[in-house]
Structure formats: C-alpha cells, structure tokens
Amino acid sequence: MVQEVRQATLTLFQRKVNMNIYFSCSISAGRNDQPVYLSLVDALLQDGHIVPTAHFSDANILALETVMTADVVFQRDVNWVKGCDALVAEVSTPSHGVGYEIALAESLGKPIFCCYANGKRVSKMVLGNPYPRYRAIGYQSSEEAVRHMREFLKNIPGE
C-alpha cells in the first residue's frame, strides 16, 4: 500500500514537472514576435516539458512547414493538441490557426495559457474567454511572459 501511494505521488509530481505542452503561435500571419516564441519554448524545455511544437519557435519555420501539405499539418496539429496536457499560446499576432487550436483545446478540456505583448490589439474572444482553465495575460518583456507562463503551469486552474 505504501508503495502504491508513493508511486501515485510521484506520478502527480512528474505530471506537473514534465507535461506535454502544445505551443501555439503565429506562423503564416507574421513572425515579428518570434524572439518571444523562442523564449517561451526554451523555458518550457529547460523546465523538462515535452514540446512537440518547439520547432514553431524557429526563425525558419516557414521553410520547414512548406514541405508539408495543409491536410497533413492539420491532422498532425490536431493530434498534438489532443495528446497535450496543456496549451500555451502567444497571441500578439492574430492567427486563424492559433484561434482554432485554442478552441480545440478548450473543447477537449485542456488548460490554456495565452500571453500577448501589452499594447497589442488582441481579439475580445481571446481576452473575454470565461473558461475556468484559461488565462490570457499581457506582458512587457519576454522574461515577464515566461514568468506568467511558469506560474500558470505550476498552478493550473481546476486541478
């Protein structure tokens, strides 16, 4: 019995520390915030999380994604969202794909963290979402965005 409790506690601890995080950001709509994407993904990886979409933060993502058809990208990304423990999105640059991924994650009951640069015009659909496992937070610097993200993942609402 003690061993079972110990294993259950270890499993819960590992879930908080080593989650599968879907990182979402603008790809086709603009890459001006790519340095922030890189900071967020680097922090996730440094914290031991699995980030199947880490390549989205790469400055050369457009070239990497052109070799895949739209239907392949769609199915791949939907499967990654379905398999993630939480979704992290940088939403400073409006993107149809990011909005779709956020809505999909919400429909699946996933925790969602959105961040955006203060002063950017962000959709009221993003800012006004009342989903209890969702947070949208502005930031002044990439360091502040990382801090907010880590705090959210450490204390996921509803868990």
N, C-alpha and C positions, 0 to 999 in steps of 0.2 A: 504493500500500500504506500509506504513512504517513497519507494522508487517511482511509483506512478505519479504521485503529487510532485515530486522533484522534476520528472520529465515534463509534466504539464506546465509547470512554472517556467522551465527552460524554453519550452515551445512558445509560450506567450512572450517571453523576453526576446527571443530570436525574431518573432514576428514584428515587434516594434523596432528592432535594430536593423534587421535585414528584410526589408519589404521589396516587393516587385513594384516599381513605380513607373507609370506611363508618363513620360514628359511630353507635353504638348506645346507647340509654339508655331508661329507663322513660318511657312516655308515659301509658298508661291506669292503671297501678298506683300512680302517685304522682309528684309533681313537686317534692318537698322539696329535691332535690339540683340543681335547675335552675341555680343560680348556678355550680356546678362544671361542669355541662354546657357552659355558656356560656364559661367559662374555657378548657376543653379545645378547643372548636371555634374560638374566637378564636385560640388558639395555633396550631392546625393551619392556619388561613387565613393568619395572619401569616407562617408558615413556607413559604407558597407551595403548600400542598397543595390538591387539589381535594376538596371535601367535599359530595357531593350531598345529604347528610342534615343539613346545617348548620341547617336550619330546626327540627330536633328540639330544639335548644337554646333555641329561642324560648319565652318565657313564655306565649305564646298558641297553642302548638302544638295543644292540644285543639280549639280553634275552627277552626284551619286543616285539621285532619285529618277533621273531621266532614262535610265536603263530599264525601268520597270513600268509596266502598263498600269493604267488607272485601276482596273479591276483587281490586279494583284496587290497594289498598295492598299486599296480599300479593305480587302479580305485580311491582309496581314495586320493592318492597324486595328480593325475591329477585333480580331483575335487577341492582340496585345492588350487592348482595353478590357476585354472580357477576363483575361488572365491576371490583371494587375490587382494589387492590394489598395492602391490609391492613385489618383491622377493629379499631377502638378502641371499647371498651365501658366505660361507668361502670355498675357492678353493685351499688351500695349498696342500691338499692331493687329487691327481687325482681320480675322481669317475665318472663312466658312468652315474649313476643316477643323479648326480648334473648337468652334462652336458646336459642331457635330459631335466631336469627341467628348466634350463636356456633357452634352445632353445624353449621349450613350452611357457614359459613366454614371450619371445620376439615375438613369432608368435601371441600371444594374445595382444600385445601392452603394456605389463606391464613394469613399471620401474624396473630396475635390478641393484643391487649393489653387486659387488664381491670384496672380500678382500682376501689377501694372505700374508703370512709371507715373508718379504724381504729375498732374498737369496734362496727361493724355486724355483724349476723349474716348471713354470706354462705354460700350453698349449698356443701356439700363437693364437689359436682360441678364447681363453678367453681374452688374452691381446690385440689382434688386432681388436676386435669387434667394428665396427663403428656405431652401433645402437645408435641413439641420446638420448635414455632414459636409457643408460647403462654406468656404470662406473666400472673399475677394478683398485683397489688401493692397493699398498703394505703397510705393517705396520711393526713396530719394536716391539710393545707391544700390549697386548690386549686392553689397555687403548686407544692407538692410533687407533686401529681398530674400537672401539666403537665411538670415536670422528668422524672419517671419515664417519661411517655409519649414525650417527645422522645428520651430515651436509648434506649428500645426501638426507635423508628423509625430512629434513627441506626445501630443495630447489630442489625438484625433477625436473630434466630436462624435458622440454616440457610441463610444467604446468604453 
